[in-house]
Amino acid sequence: METQLDPSKDDLPLMANTSHMLMKHYVLDLDVDFKSQIIEGSIVLFFETGSSCRKVGSSVERACHPRSDETFKIQAFELCHIPVTNASACSSKTGYNDFAVCGKGEKDTSDKNGNHSNRAQASGISSSKKCCDIENHGSEDFLLVLDCCDLCVLKVEEVDVAAVPGIEKFTRSAKLTEGSEELGNLRNQIVHELVTLPADRWEEQLYYYTCCSQAPGCGELLFTTSTWSLEIRKAGIRIPRDFPRAIRICYKTKPEGRSVTWTTDQSGRPCVYTMGSPLNNRALFPCQEPPVAMSTWQATVRAATGFVVLMSGENSAEPIQLQEGIFSWNYYVTMPMPASTFTIAVGCWIEVKRESLATEVMTNDVISLPFSKADFRLVEGGCGHLESPCRFQNPGATSQPVIPHRVFAPWCLKDLCAEILLELIPQCLSAAHATLGTHPFSRLDVLIVPSNFSSLGMASPHIIFLSQSVLPGGSHLCGTRLCHEIAHAWFGLAIGARDWTEEWISEGFATHLEDVFWAAAQQLPCHEAREQQELKALLRWRRLRDEVQNSEEELQVLRPKKENTGETSESGASIIKHGLKAEKIFMQVHYLKGNFLLRSLARRIGEATYFTFLRKFVQKFHGQLILSQDFLYMLLEDIPEQKGYGLSVESIFQNWLDTSGIPKPLLEESRTWKEGRLAQQVTAEVAKWIQVNRRAKKGSKRKRGQDEVAFQKLLPDQLVLLLESLLEEKTLCPRTLQCLEKTYRLQEQDAEVRHRWCELVVKHKYAAGYSAVEKFLWEDQAMGVYLYGELMVNEDAKQQELAHKCFAAAREQMDMSSAKVVAEMLF
């Protein structure tokens, strides 16, 4: 890359030169070793030349083909097995124990800084400065740059795809000769023919990818690693067109690698999972991180008996026993996706199943919405995405309200999941389908991840991670979060942001759709749905107001690169500003402002018209990457009458996306939310509690009957607003807090309510509630980070002692970003 980066800065570099070489498919072959906390194996990458060498993403795309999910019964990985016998291939002797699959790799050649190379052979190549200008074929070799961090790269080699039996069908237009240059061209032609097979030959394509990934090596490539990249070259190759299109990288992860976390689940069993690191997957395997590098993949993961391997694959993999105590799990994906969407979780998970078929809920029922009915028509004129099997062209998929789904959890949470999740998932899936139509993905796994997970949820293709914090306290928090993550199947996954700085495209849409899905899942009457959504809007408004007051202005802008959004360097490399800033992970401004923008547009246009448009947008852009203007221009072109009311892309940029602070249109709308019926009920309850507190302060000794106050039963969101309102009171005496806790059974409420209760406990130094704070900081780590700061800011010795005690207990297991933020508060 042209720019040297300071690793101490909080900007995240995307180093891959995707404009020169573009990853189209990758095959992972991995062993998981819990004893050493290392994942070791290989990745085979298949490339095409990038946009600087050919036109990418032009309108001349093949029409996509309908996919029948039933055809996926074929086990693509079992179609071919070619033993790797060549000495240069990355096979390894493997040793096992109860909780380990340990690959004994080659010698670690890392230097004192953890960087690796075979630079003794590489004639001193040590940085990407050696990368030649592809327009000026000088004397330097072409350099392939991959995103890579915290990995020990052991070997890089070209794969001899021409050695695969039956591969001749891809070489009909070329003659096999002995010359090395001709043979190299032949291998590249084979890969080109393979990656450009039409979508209706996806099974054959997977078969040959498998065969090619197991083919022997045909020469080591020169490489070096730096803090953020793996740089590869082949001596004498000066332009991307001649660079090998299939390469194998043998590597192993590091225990401290930031793409996965090694921990124990709630039952004390070891596990490892991708936790949504800002680094994404570059510390799990070398890859091209920029979203434009959309690729398909296959993976074989070996783990010991008792472990379950879950991944973001299309198939529900079944374990294959390789030998006593060792099982293999095989997954694949045929829909091109950015490498950042790859997800893995290995642990002693238990599948949660219904005890009786009689308890099935809504698996076949179709939810209907008051404002519209999902459009089940197939995409007219073909799809606009890269060629791949497509559910939007499959009549069976378009009319499927509930996709097949499974739930996995630690043993100790099995019953709670059965009680809550098994009921909610089909309801939420059906509600999502009623709103947006075809589910982009054919199946769904839901996994309850360990308590150190730094979020309430994370969506990947075919799998959702949920925090244990969403389970207690009834269905409200779990249902809303589930709806949020399901919404990401459309916005964030099937439709992604072309520029990662536009997070609002993913999170703003998911937050807005969360409310719509949840109202439909509960089958609420229109007026009740509207009341609950207005109450939610008030809570979000308060959160946004607080965040804007307490964060850097630069981090409040939804389109921080403004007119430069989507631009990269000539090589395809770019920098995500503040991408590594730990505090940014906990900010919600892109959720909240994005939600309010979409809510404002829906109200202005009319909900029926808006959601009709949204389905058309999904039909057009599924499987593609977008920028803000793609959505906004299509919206205004589809509903041209809005232009007459002064609504324009430029005005939306100016008011909502390109500026910090509270958008002006939102200031006007927010005044009405306090007047809603549910908010007014809370206001009345707050007044009662203020009266109770005044009496308690005076030490009134009235008779019991005179002291009793009739409090109304409140919804979870009303309870949150009540506690937030009481937080604004200067003092609440212990007697009031005790009564408050007892009246609403606050310890039995969901995590959002308990979080506000903990804040009250800390603010008023309510010692009787410190045990609740301690429990919250341990069990609800996804939400408890800023409680540490509140414990410290009061300068109370007992509270500070509690903060240090809780952090000491949780630090080793805590998410790295969370630990960094808390440490800065405490020390």
N, C-alpha and C positions, 0 to 999 in steps of 0.2 A: 504493500500500500504506500501511497505517496507521503503520508503523514506519519510522523513518529508520535506515539501517544505517551502521555504520562500516566502510568498505572495507578497513581495516587488520586487521580481525578475521578469524579463520579459519572463521567460520560461513558457510555457503553459502545465500543467499536464493533462494527460488523465488517470483518476483514475480507471475506470471500470475494474473489474477483468474478462475480457471476456474469458480467458482461462478456467475459472471455470464454468461460466454460460453465455450463449449467447442469447441475445434478438432476437426473431424471428418475433414478431408482437407486435404492441401496438395500443391501442384504446384510443383516447382523447375525453373528454366530457367537454366542456369549455364554460364559460360565460365571455363576454367582458364588462368591466365597464369603460367607458370613464371619468366618473366623478372622480373616485378614481385612475384611470390609473392602474387598476389591472385586470389580467386575472385569473379567479378562476375556479376550477373544479377538475377533476381526470384524471389519466392515468392508464389503466390496461395493464400490461406487461406480455407477454407470453414468456417463456424461454425453451431452451434446455440446457443440460449440454455442457460445452465447450470442447475445443480441448484437455485439460489435462485429460479429462475423457473419450473421445471417439475420433475417427478419423474424422476430419472435412475436407470437401472439397476434399475428395478422388476422384479417377477417377470413382468410382462406384456410379455415379449419374444417376437418371432416365433421359431418353431422354425428352427434353422439348417439349411442345405441341404447335401447331399453335394456335393463338388467332384471332378470328374474332372480330373486334372492334364493330360490330353491336350487339354482345351479351351483350355489356355493357349498353344496354338500361334498363336492369333489375336493379331496385333500391334495392341494397342489404340491405340498412339500413331500408327499409320499410317492409322487410320480417318478421321481428320479433320485438316485443317490450314487454319486460318483466318489469313491474313496480318494482322498487327496494323498497321493503317494509321492509326489515330487518333493524333494528335500527342501526346496525353497518355500513351499507353502506353509501357512501358519498353523499347522497342527501342533498339538501339545499333549504331553503326557499329563494325565489328570489324577489327582488324589482326592479322596473324599473323607468326610467325617459326618457326624450327625447333623450339623447345621452348615455344612460347607460343600461347595464344589470349587476346588482350588486348581486353577490352571497354572502349571509351572512354565512360565514364559521364558523368553530369551533374556540375556543379560540387560539389566537396566543401564542405559548409557547416559543418564541425566547428569548435567553439570550441577554445580553447587546451587544454582538458581532454579533447578528443576526443569531446565530446558534440555531438549534432546535433539540428536542429529546423527547422521552417518557422514558427518562433514569431512572425516578423514578421506572418504572416497569422493566427497563432493567438491573437492578442489577449493575449499574455503568459502563456499556459498553460505552466508549466514544471515542474510536479510532479504526482504522483498525488494530492496533497491536494485537487485540484480534482474528484476523482471523487465524484459524488453518492452519497448513501445511496439504494439502489434502493427501500427501503421508504418513503422520504420524498422524494417527487419535488419537490425544491427547484428553485432557479434555475440550478444548475450542470449542465453537460453530462455525460453518461455518458462514462467514460474506459475504453477497452480497454487493458489492460496485458499486454504480452508479455515473456517473458524474452529478454534481448538483452545482449550484451557484446562489446566489441572489434569492432563493426561500424560502417561508414559508411552510414547510411541516407540515401538520396538523395531518395526520393519515396514517398508512400503515397497510394493512390487506391482509390475504390470501383470494382468491376468491373461493367460493364453486361451481366449474364448474360442479360437479356431480349433482347439483340441477336443471340443465337446462333440461326442457322437451325434450325428443327425443335424449338425449345424450347417451342413452344406446347402440347405434350402435357402439360407440367407446370403449365399455367395454366388448365386447364379450369374450375376453380372460381372464377376471378377474371376481371374484365374489365380490359383494358388501356386506361387513360385517360391524358390528357396531364398530369394533376396530379402534381407532384413527389412528394407524400406517397403517393399511390396507386401511383405507379410504383415507389417505394421498397419499399412493401409487396409489390408483385408480384415484385420481384427477390428479396426475402427468402423469399417463398413458393416460388419456383422452387428456391432453394437447399435449402429444407426438404424439398421433394419429392425432390430429387436425393439428398441425404444419407440419406434414409430408404427408398430403394428396397430391395426384398427381395434377399436374397443371391443368388438364382438369376438376377438381372439384373445381375450384377457387370460383365459386358462392356459392356453399354449404359451403365452408370454411369461406367465409366472413359472411355468415348467422350465423354460429355457433360462430364465433368470437364475433359478435354483441350480441348474446344471452348470451355467457359466460361473456362478459364485464358488462352485466346488472344483473348478478346473485348476490345473497347476499354474504356478507362476512362470513367467518367461523373462525374468530379469528384474533385479532390484532397481528402484528409483532413488535418486538422491533427495534427501529431505533435511529440514531443520525445523525446530519448533521455537517459538518465542512466547511471550506472555499470553498473547491472544490468538496466535495463528500456527498452523502447520503449513510449511511451504515446501512444495515438491517440484522437482524438475527431472527431465530426462536429457542426458548429454546429447547435444546436437539438434535438439528439437527447439525451434525458435518461434514457431507460431502455434496458436491454439488448435488449428485445424489438424496438425500432425501429432498432437499430444495424445497419449494413450487414453482411450475412452472407458476402459475398465481397469480399475486399480484396487488392490487389496491393501488394507492398512491393518497391521497387527498392533495391538495396544492393550493397555490396562488402565483402569481408573485409579485415582488416589483416594484413600479414606477421607481426606479433607475436601475432595472435589465438591464443587458447589451446585452441580446439577441434580444430584440425588442426596438423600439424607438416610443415614444408617441409624436405626433406633430400635426401640421395642414397642410392641403394640400394648393396648390396655390390659392384655392378659399376660404381659411379661415375655412374649415370644419375640425373637429377632425379626426385623423386617427392613426393607429398603424401598424407597419410592421417589419418583420425581415430584418435587414439591412446588413447582412453579417458580423456580429461581429466575432472577433477572437475566442470568446467563443463558437461560433456556437449556439446550441439550449439549452444548459444546464441551462440557466436562463429562459427558457420558459417551459421546462418540464424535470423531471429527466430521464436520458437515459444512454445509452452506446455510448460514442462519438467515440471510435476507429473505423476506417473504416471497420474493419473486422466484426463488428456487423451490418451486412446488414439485414434489416427487412422490412416487409410490414406494412401498417398502415391503420387505419380508424380514422376519426375525425368528431365530431359533434360540431359546434360552433354556439352559440346563440348571436344575435345582435339585436339592436333596428331597427325599421322601418327607411328606408332611407340609411342604411348601406349595403354595398356589401362585402361579405367575399370571397376572392380569396385565393386559396391554391395550393400547388404542387401536387394535386390529378389527377388521370386519368380521372375522370368524370367531365363534366361541370355542377356543382351543381346548382340546382334551389332552391330558398328559400321556406321553408315550414312555414306557419303561425301557431304558437303555441297558441297564444292568441293575443288580440289586442295590437299592437305595438311591438310585439316580433316575430322574424323569426329565423328559424334554417337552417343551411347550413351543408350538409353532403358530405364528400369527402372520397375517398379511393385510395389505391395503391396496386397493386398485384405484382409489380416488386421489389424484395428486394433491398433496398438502404441504405446507411449509414444515421444515424439520422441527420447528419449535412446538408443533402439535403432538409430537411423539411422546407417549407416556408409558411408564412401566411401574408396577408395584409387585413386589415379591414378599410374601409373608405367609403365616399360618392362618390364612383367612378361612372362615366358615361360610358356606353359602346358606343364606337364610331363605327357607322355603315355607310355603303355606302348609299347615297341617292337614287341611281339608280343602278339596276343590269347591266345597259348598261356600267357602268364604271368598271366592273370587269376586272382585269388585270392578265393574265397568271396563273389563278388558275388551269387550266388543261393543259397548254402548258408544254412541257418538254424541258429544256435547255440541249443542248449538248456541251461537252467540246472538244477543239481541240485535246487534247492528249489522250482521252479515252472515254469510255461509261460505266456508272455504271453497275456493275454486279448484275442482279436481281435474280440470282439463289438462291434457299433456301439453308440454311446451311446444308451441307452434314454430315451425321453421328450424328446429334443432336448437341446441344449447350453445352458449357463447364461451364455455370453458374449454380447457385442454381436453383432448379426447380421452374419455374414460367411460366405463359403464355408469349409467346414470339412473337413479331412482325416480327422477322427475319425468322420465320417459317410460316408466313402468306402470301400467294401469293398476296392478295389484298394490304397489307401494303408495300411489297417490290417494287411494281410498282406505289406507290402513291407519286408523286413529291411534292405536297402541302398538308400538313395536315390541318385539321380544325383549325381556329385561330380566336381569338377575341382581341380587343384593348380596354383598359380601361384607363381613365384619369380623372383628375379634370375637372369640367365644363368649366373653363376658357381656357383650352388647347384643347378642343374638336375639334375645327375647324382646328387647326394646325396639330393635329394628323390625322385628316381625309385627309388633303392635303398631308402629308408626309408619315406616316406609312402605311396607307391602300394600298398605291401603292407599297411600298417597301417589305413588308413581303412576299407576294407570290413569288416575284422575288428572294429574298434571300433564301427562303425555297427550291425553285426549283433548284437553283444553288447548294445548299448543297447536295441535293439528287443526282444531276448529278455527283457530285464529289465522294461521299461516299456511295451512295445507301440508303438502308432502313432507314427512320427516326426512331430513337430508341423509341420515345414517340408518342402517338396517337393524341395529340392535343397540342395547344399552346395558352396561354394567354400572352399578353404584357401589362404591366402596367407602366404608367409614375408616378414615385414616387415623394415625396416632394423634395424641393430644398436642404434639409439638407443631402440627400443621398451622401455618401462619394466616390462614384465611378460613372463612366459613364454607367455602366451596371452590372447586376448580373444574372446569369442563374441558374435556378433550374429545376427539372423535371416538364414539362408541363407549366412553367411560366417563363417569363423574366421580370426583373425590368430594366427600362431605366431611366436615368436622363433627366430632362427637357433640359439640356444643349445640347443634341444631335439634338433638333428639329429646332432651328433657323439656317438660313444661307444656305438653300438648302439641298439636299439629301446626300451629300458626307459623312459627319460625322455620320449621322444617319444610313446610309447604311452600312458603315464599322463596326460600333459598333454592329449593329444588326447581321451582319455576324459573328462577333466574338462570340457573345453570343449564336447564333444558333450552332456554331461549338462545344460549350461545351456540347451539347446534346450527342455527340459522345465521346469527350475527356474531362473528368472532371466529367461526370455523368454516361453515359452508361459504360464507361471505366474509372475507378478511380485509383488514386495513393494509393497503399497499405500503403505507408509511407507518411504522410502529409508534410514532409520536401522536398519531390520531387514535388514541386509546378509546375515545368517546364512541367511535363507531362500533366497538364491541360492547363496552360497559354501559354506555348511555342507552343503547337499544335494549340490552338485556334487562336493565333496571326498569325501563318503561314497560316492556312486555311482561315482566314479572307480575306487575299489578293486574294486567289484563288476563293473563293465564290463571292467576290465583282466584280472581273473581269468577271466572268461568268454571274452574275446578270445583269451587264451592257451590256453583249454580245459584249465585245470589241474584235476587231481583235487581233490576236496573238502578233503582234509587238507593238500595243498600250498597251496591258496588260503588256507586258514585260517592256516597258518604265515606266509605272506607278509604277510597283513593284520595279524597280531599284531606282526610286526616293524615294519611301517609305523606301527602305533599307538604303538609304543615311541618311534620317531623323532619322531612328532608330539607325543607327550607331553613329550619333552625340549624341543622347540621352544616349546611352549606355556608350560612352566615358566619357560624363559629369558625369554620375552616378557613374562610377567606380572611377573617380577622387575625388568624394565627399561623399563616403560612406565607412563604415567599410569593410575590406577585408572579414571578416567572413560571411558577409551577401551577398557576391557576388558569393558564391559557390552554384551550383545547386544541388549537392548531398552531403550536409554537413556531413552526417554520414558515407560517403564513404562505406567501406566494411560492416559496421554495419547497413546499411540501411535496414529497415524492421524488425529489431529485437525489441523485447519487453521484459519486465520482465517475470518471470515465471507465474505471475498472469494475464498477458496481459496488464498491465499498462505500460505507457511510458511517456516521456516528449518531447514536441515540443520546441526545443531550439529557443529562441527569438520569440516564438509564440505570446507573448503579447506586443512586442516592437511596440510602436505606429508608429514610423517612417517607419517600415518595410511595413506597409500597403500601403504606397505611392511609394515604390520602384518598379521598373519595370525590374530589372535585370533578373528575371526568365522568364518574357515575352520575353525579347529581346534576351538573349543568347540562350534560347530554340528555338526561331524562327530561329535564324541564324544557329543553328546546323541542324535543319530540312531542311532549305533552301539549306545548303551546301550538305546535303545528297541527296536531290532531284536533284541538279545540277550535282553531281558526278555520280549518278546512271542513270540519265535521268528521266525527269518528267513522261513520260508515264509508265515506269517501276516502278517508285516510287509510283505513285498513284494506280497502279494495286496491288502492294504489300499492300498499306495502306488499301484498301478495304478488302483484305484477312485477314489482322490483325484485323480489326473491326469485321469481320465475326467470327473470332476465339475467341476474347477476350471480346465481348460485354457482359455486365452484370457481369464483373469480376474486381478484383483489380490487378494492375500490379506494377512492379518495372521497372526502366530504362532498366535493362538487359533483361527483357522479350521482350521488343520491339527490342532492338539492336541485340540480339541473333537470333530472328526470321528473322530479316532483312538480316543478313549476311548468314543465312542458306538458305534463299529463293533466294538470289542473290550471290552465292558462288564465282563468278568471281571477286568480289570486294576484296576478301581476298588477291588476287594476287597483288593488288595495295597498300598493306600495311594498309588497313582499317581493324581495329579490335575493339572489344568491349573495350579492355584495352586502346588502343590509343584514343578512343573517351572519355573514362572516364578521361584520363590524360589531354587531350587538352581542353575539353569542360565542363565536369561535376564536376570534383573534385578539380578544382583550381579556384582561384579568378582572377580578371583582365580580359583583353581582350584575347580571345583565339587566338593563333598564326595563325591558318588558316584564321581567320577573318581579321587579319591585312593585309594580302596579297589581299584578295578579295575586301576589302573596297576601295582600291585605284582606282578601275575601275568605281565606281558609280558616281564620280564627272564628269566623261567624258560623261555621258549619255545626250541625246538631251534635255530632260526637265531640267536637272540640269544646262546645259550650257545656256539655255534660261534665267534662273534665274541669273546666273553669269553676263550675259550681262545687265540685268535690274539693278542689284546691282551697276554696274559700272556707269550707267546713274544716279542713285540716289546719288552716291558719287559726281559726277560732279554738280548736282543740289545743293547739300549741300555746295560745295565750293563756288559756285556763291552766295548763300544766305549768307554765312559768310562774303564775301567781300562786301555785300550790293550793288551788281550790280544793276544799274538802266537802264538796257537795255530795249528796246521796248518790248511790250508784245509778239509779234510774234517771236522775237529772243529768249525769255525765254522758250517757249513751247518745250516740249520734247515728242516724241511719245513713250508711254509705251505700251508694249504688254499686252493682256489679259492673266491672269495666272490661272491655276487650283488651288484649295484650298491647296493642298500639296506644290505647287510651292510658293504660298503666304507665307506659314509657313516657307519655306526655305529662302525666301527673307527677311522676318522680322528677322529670326535668324541671317542671315548674316549681316544685318544692326545693330543688337545688338552688333556685334563685333567692330563697329566703335566707336572711342573714344567719339566723340561729333556729335550730329545732332541738328541743330538749330531749333527753334520753327517754322520758316517758312517752313522748309523741312518737319517736322512732320505734319504740317497742310496740306501741299500738298499731302503727302503720304496718309493720312486718306481720303482725298477727292477723290484722284485718284482711290483707290480700294474700296471705300465705306466700310471701315473697320468695322464700327458699324453694318453693315448688314451681315457680314461674320459669319462663324460657330465659335464655341467656341474655337477650336484650334487656329484659326487665331486671334481671339480677345484676347486670352491669350497672344500671342506674342506681340500684339499691346500694351497691358497693361504693359508688361515688358519694352517696349521702352519708354512708357510714364513715368514710374517710374525711369528708368535709367537716362533719360535726364531732369527730373523734369519739364515735360511739363504740366503746371498747367491747361491748357485748356482741358486736357484729364483726369483729376482726377475724373470727374463724371463717366466716362466710367469704371475706376478702381473700384469705389464704387459700381456701378451696377453689375460688374462682381463678386465681392466678395460676393454679396448677392444672385445673381441668379445662379451663377455657382460654388457653394461651392465644388463640386467634383473636381474642377481643380484649385481653387484659394488659396490653403493652403500656398504654398511657395511664393506667391505674398506678403504675410504679412512680410516674412523675408526680401524681397527686399525693402519693404517700410521702414523697420527699419534700414537696413544696411547702407543706404545713410546718416544717421544721420541728416536728414533734418526735422526740426520741423513740417512743414506742412504735410509732408508725414507720420511722426510718429503719428501725431494727427489723420490723416485719418485712419491709421491702427487701432488705439485704438477705434475710432468711429465705424468702420465697425465691429470689433470684439464684441464690446458691444452690437450692434444691433443683431448680428447673434448667439452669444454664447449660449444662452438658447436653441435654436433650433438645434445647430450644432451637428454633429456626435461626440461622445465622444473622439475617437482617434484624429480626426481633431482638436477638441478644445484643447486637451492636447498638441499637437504639436505646435499650434499657440500660446498658452499661454507661452510655453517655449521660443518662439521667442520674445514675447512682454514684458515679465516680468523677 
